[in-house]
């Protein structure tokens, strides 16, 4: 499965670099840190993200896999992310793209209007506008993710896969 996920992993590396750069520029204004889970709600994933999450889970020792699957099963269907335990992600290194950008300033289209947003805990002391290079263009990022997902689907055995999957579905857990 690794080769099928290469494009996704390259995208993750670039998104992580972008996020690190933004965090470096805005460091004193970003309060997000380990243990902050305000943004961690149940989400759905593209099949490529689901495959990467599954691959990360399968790479873990059996005892860890079993514990994570049990936790996800117990919390599937809730409002909070089922991978969240004690305010920490159980598969943090394999978290989906949207989770990697949580809290940081984003730009997105709302109809014909461009809007900016970020975690309400961040950028509270700043009177200066955030520079364009420190804002993630969420629509462009999502367009890239859709393209990477389409390429993944074109090469994977994806018959019958839904367009989006919950984390429980991605990990093949029955709630």
SEFITOR-18413 format. One record per residue (C-alpha): residue number from 1; x, y, z. Coordinates in nm, 4 decimals. Example, Ala and Ser with C-alpha at 12.3 -4.5 7.8 and 13.67 -1.06 7.14 Angstrom:
BEGIN
vexdren	c1	c2	c3
1	1.2300	-0.4500	0.7800
2	1.3670	-0.1060	0.7140
END
This chain:
BEGIN
vexdren	c1	c2	c3
1	0.0000	0.0000	0.0000
2	0.2999	0.2304	0.0546
3	0.3452	0.3125	-0.3140
4	-0.0227	0.3951	-0.3488
5	0.0135	0.6413	-0.0622
6	0.3344	0.8124	-0.1787
7	0.1531	1.1159	-0.3221
8	-0.0467	1.1521	-0.0018
9	0.2652	1.1255	0.2150
10	0.4361	1.3907	0.0006
11	0.1344	1.6155	0.0485
12	0.1426	1.5570	0.4252
13	0.5118	1.6521	0.4346
14	0.4399	1.9759	0.2488
15	0.1397	2.0591	0.4668
16	0.3465	1.9926	0.7791
17	0.6221	2.2222	0.6489
18	0.3660	2.4926	0.5720
19	0.2119	2.4599	0.9198
20	0.5545	2.4668	1.0893
21	0.6404	2.7830	0.8967
22	0.3170	2.9508	1.0040
23	0.3696	2.8433	1.3644
24	0.7235	2.9848	1.3537
25	0.5996	3.3204	1.2214
26	0.3068	3.3428	1.4641
27	0.4612	3.1477	1.7524
28	0.3784	3.3917	2.0299
29	0.0192	3.4176	1.9060
30	-0.0528	3.0447	1.8688
31	-0.1712	2.8776	2.1881
32	-0.2295	2.5334	2.0352
33	-0.0010	2.2749	2.1902
34	0.0067	1.9135	2.3027
35	-0.3064	1.8407	2.5014
36	-0.5180	2.1059	2.3289
37	-0.8128	1.9263	2.1719
38	-1.0734	2.1992	2.1236
39	-1.0850	2.1392	1.7486
40	-1.0933	1.7590	1.7688
41	-1.4407	1.6692	1.6513
42	-1.5570	1.3633	1.4625
43	-1.4743	1.4105	1.0944
44	-1.4982	1.2127	0.7746
45	-1.2022	1.1199	0.5597
46	-1.1279	1.0688	0.1941
47	-1.0360	0.7082	0.1106
48	-0.6671	0.8030	0.0726
49	-0.6649	0.9470	0.4249
50	-0.8465	0.6386	0.5541
51	-0.5854	0.4129	0.3921
52	-0.3000	0.6126	0.5472
53	-0.4651	0.5987	0.8894
54	-0.5167	0.2227	0.8530
55	-0.1547	0.1751	0.7422
56	-0.0328	0.3644	1.0487
57	-0.2512	0.1529	1.2742
58	-0.1313	-0.1706	1.1124
59	0.2327	-0.0672	1.1668
60	0.1810	-0.0604	1.5446
61	0.2385	-0.3537	1.7796
62	-0.0677	-0.5769	1.8199
63	-0.1385	-0.4629	2.1772
64	-0.1450	-0.0973	2.0696
65	-0.3687	-0.1750	1.7696
66	-0.6108	-0.3635	1.9912
67	-0.6260	-0.0816	2.2469
68	-0.6818	0.1835	1.9785
69	-0.9504	-0.0199	1.8029
70	-1.1279	-0.0775	2.1354
71	-1.1143	0.2943	2.2152
72	-1.2446	0.3916	1.8698
73	-1.5233	0.1354	1.8982
74	-1.6291	0.2749	2.2353
75	-1.6313	0.6354	2.1089
76	-1.7495	0.5973	1.7478
77	-2.0551	0.8057	1.6718
78	-1.9794	1.0660	1.9364
79	-1.9308	1.4344	1.8654
80	-1.5616	1.4262	1.9607
81	-1.3019	1.2426	1.7544
82	-1.2951	0.8735	1.8473
83	-0.9135	0.8795	1.8316
84	-0.9016	1.1339	2.1130
85	-0.7965	1.0029	2.4530
86	-0.7018	1.2325	2.7414
87	-0.6905	1.5261	2.4946
88	-0.4339	1.3496	2.2750
89	-0.4677	1.1810	1.9363
90	-0.3955	0.8086	1.9460
91	-0.2649	0.8196	1.5860
92	-0.1228	1.1729	1.5917
93	0.1558	1.1145	1.3384
94	-0.1012	0.9812	1.0896
95	-0.3717	1.2421	1.1575
96	-0.5641	1.3646	0.8507
97	-0.4812	1.6845	0.6639
98	-0.7543	1.8940	0.8270
99	-0.6267	1.7990	1.1725
100	-0.2782	1.9189	1.0782
101	-0.4136	2.2675	1.0030
102	-0.6438	2.3020	1.3059
103	-0.6049	2.6265	1.4937
104	-0.3969	2.8020	1.2304
105	-0.5317	3.0929	1.0247
106	-0.7241	2.9714	0.7210
107	-0.8776	3.1401	0.4193
108	-1.1862	2.9871	0.2606
109	-1.4641	3.0750	0.0200
110	-1.8124	3.1294	0.1550
111	-2.0177	3.1663	-0.1595
112	-1.8539	3.4483	-0.3530
113	-1.6900	3.5889	-0.0404
114	-1.3422	3.5083	0.0952
115	-1.3335	3.4656	0.4723
116	-1.0534	3.4103	0.7222
117	-1.0770	3.2145	1.0445
118	-0.8642	3.0503	1.3123
119	-0.9042	2.8974	1.6549
120	-1.0610	3.1610	1.8829
121	-0.7818	3.0909	2.1343
122	-0.5173	3.2052	1.8831
123	-0.4243	3.5513	1.7589
124	-0.6066	3.7163	2.0497
125	-0.3342	3.9718	2.1281
126	-0.2533	4.0744	1.7734
127	-0.3637	4.4068	1.6400
128	-0.1671	4.3548	1.3196
129	-0.3314	4.1713	1.0306
130	-0.1834	3.8302	0.9584
131	0.0289	3.8286	0.6440
132	-0.0973	3.6252	0.3502
133	0.1976	3.3863	0.3748
134	0.0831	3.2888	0.7266
135	-0.2668	3.1857	0.6168
136	-0.3611	2.8464	0.4776
137	-0.5788	2.8666	0.1671
138	-0.8148	2.5867	0.2655
139	-0.9887	2.5701	-0.0715
140	-0.6580	2.5209	-0.2564
141	-0.5498	2.2635	-0.0002
142	-0.8780	2.0746	-0.0379
143	-0.8479	2.0865	-0.4181
144	-0.5050	1.9260	-0.3904
145	-0.6371	1.6642	-0.1484
146	-0.9225	1.5803	-0.3873
147	-0.6686	1.5346	-0.6693
148	-0.4430	1.3129	-0.4553
149	-0.7474	1.1100	-0.3509
150	-0.8610	1.0707	-0.7136
151	-0.5151	0.9485	-0.8137
152	-0.5169	0.7038	-0.5212
153	-0.8617	0.5729	-0.6195
154	-0.7564	0.5302	-0.9820
155	-0.4795	0.2908	-0.8744
156	-0.6369	0.1234	-0.5708
157	-0.8959	-0.1467	-0.5513
158	-1.1627	0.1029	-0.4500
159	-1.4785	-0.0716	-0.5666
160	-1.7686	0.0154	-0.3421
161	-1.5779	0.2656	-0.1284
162	-1.7886	0.5612	-0.0192
163	-1.6711	0.9123	-0.1056
164	-1.6021	0.9812	0.2639
165	-1.5526	0.7508	0.5634
166	-1.5766	0.8036	0.9357
167	-1.2675	0.7208	1.1399
168	-1.4394	0.4058	1.2667
169	-1.5123	0.3025	0.9063
170	-1.1552	0.3870	0.8059
171	-1.0219	0.1599	1.0775
172	-1.2934	-0.0981	1.0052
173	-1.4421	-0.0744	1.3527
174	-1.8047	-0.1543	1.4175
175	-1.9516	0.0885	1.6718
END
